[in-house]
Amino acid sequence: MKDKKPKLTQEQNLALQGLNLQQKLEQLYKWFKRKEISKEAFEYFSNAWINKQSKKEQDLLALRSTPKENFVRMGPRAIVEGEIQAFLEKLRGNVRAYITNRNATVSNLTTSELEKFKNYVRKYCTIYPDKISRLLIVGLRYPDSTKQINKFCMEWIRSESLAYGKNYFFDKHFWGLLWEDGDLVPLDAIRLMGTKKDDTFFIDERFEKTFIKTLMPYFEAQRDKEVMRLKVAQMRDDRDHDTQVTRKLKRLNAFNILISAAEKYCTAE
């Protein structure tokens, strides 16, 4: 049974008309403080509105080429591709349910599900690159408390995929999909893009400088989204306040470090 999405009353929806994002978030917090909406509704709508605003801005950038996702294949391959898509949608649904309810049991993968994920990636990374890229992106941000799926995706992208004829550091489509993501871009995405030497973060030299320049507006859009999420976290004064603010500050700092490293990388001789 699917979790029901929180809803606002007709009166509340009318009160939001004509407001900008910041004003909407402030109004949402007032309702939360007055206990007119639940904590789940506050989390759900603040995330949804921030993501929607970010998507509007990123749609203008038009980074990636059109994927061949709708290309129809006949025979057994079409069946497998459909299975991968269904599994992908299941994982996305789990992520959405977790964000809404913060219930870890919703998103924890079984052993068989984790093995299915790995098998799809290993067997079809070169046959269905678009589908597998999307699967990896969900895997990087997947809220599994064991972190097994996150670790697998990190290692696969960094090195293991080379044995299967895939090098993600030259796959512009993959990185475009990752940074265009309308939802949360995981910190692992930043870690994948570079290395740390003597407490300084450097962009991986396998990336073309011109491509990093192309990605810069996406880095900045994600950073701006983190600024807004931090503001929302600072509004709260419940028992999770300090934890949420600390998390958001850590993420904001990571995006600022990435942007600084990218600027230096693109301007270096």
Disulfide bonds with the S-S distance in Angstrom:
none
